[in-house]
């Protein structure tokens, strides 16, 4: 493709950014496969309160996996959350934003003043500990390093969670529960204000649904705990809606996420029929920087992962080339490396 034609297709003029070097891209496997023998039950919707991140906190500062900030002590807790699409055979969903937050071992949250509790009224405005944001990877999973939460009246031990799509539309607000037996063990270990009388069965939030919100957990107070939860979310099944001269109606819904991207970017698209696919990563001037090639991808939603950690910050283009029995079709769009 001629440079001027490339720039015209993606809607840019002659301005270009220099190529500063980039390592060869890995040929990442497709992440779209049916997860056999695994259910993806929906997580009941619950209240976001108390103490979701206030608007004064910039969300970008919370994008991290370790949410202790080195200031919150307690029993180590590593927990993972996996998102699957209940409308599409429990397919893992990459690129979703997952926000989590929970109280510390004394039962207090960061970011808010005037919180009552076992230490009296506490002021934590301006702090951000035990809050985090991650984007689901190619397996639909996010991982967080934290501490086992404490408790406060009148709630059982819990973690708050919100899930957003790549356009930051809120998909789910809910809470995750822990087994009562482990909560009691941790309460005794923390020795704060005794064992919590509020169990999952009489908790105001969990009482009608805690079996669906329980995390799977293993470990002990000496070595710490590991917890996990698989969540099903109704995301629909994309249909072929874009019928342009470039795509020929053979593919649609081409997008990059998260956008802006940091270390890894995912490209998703919907194929009308089985096809060979080539994904080209380019500078704005049209210089090719990397490539992913896949053969015989099946019809339906597909996602390709790309390591962009070595790209300098700036704007880049990506081009999808689809070849099938109907011909060769292509489309170019933009993404930003932050």
CORZISUL-V220321 format. One record per run of one state. SS is the DSSP state (A for helix, B for strand, O for the rest). FROM is the first residue (numbers start at 1). LEN is the number of residues. Records with the same first field share a line. If there is no record, write none. Layout:
SS: FROM-LEN + FROM-LEN
//
This chain:
O: 1-2 + 10-32 + 43-16 + 64-2 + 67-9 + 86-5 + 93-4 + 102-13 + 116-6 + 123-8 + 136-5 + 148-10 + 165-5 + 178-2 + 191-19 + 215-1 + 221-3 + 234-17 + 258-3 + 262-2 + 272-3 + 284-4 + 298-2 + 308-6 + 325-2 + 338-1
A: 3-7 + 59-4 + 180-11 + 210-4
B: 42-1 + 63-1 + 66-1 + 76-10 + 91-2 + 97-5 + 115-1 + 122-1 + 131-5 + 141-7 + 158-7 + 170-8 + 214-1 + 216-5 + 224-10 + 251-7 + 261-1 + 264-8 + 275-9 + 288-10 + 300-8 + 314-11 + 327-11
//
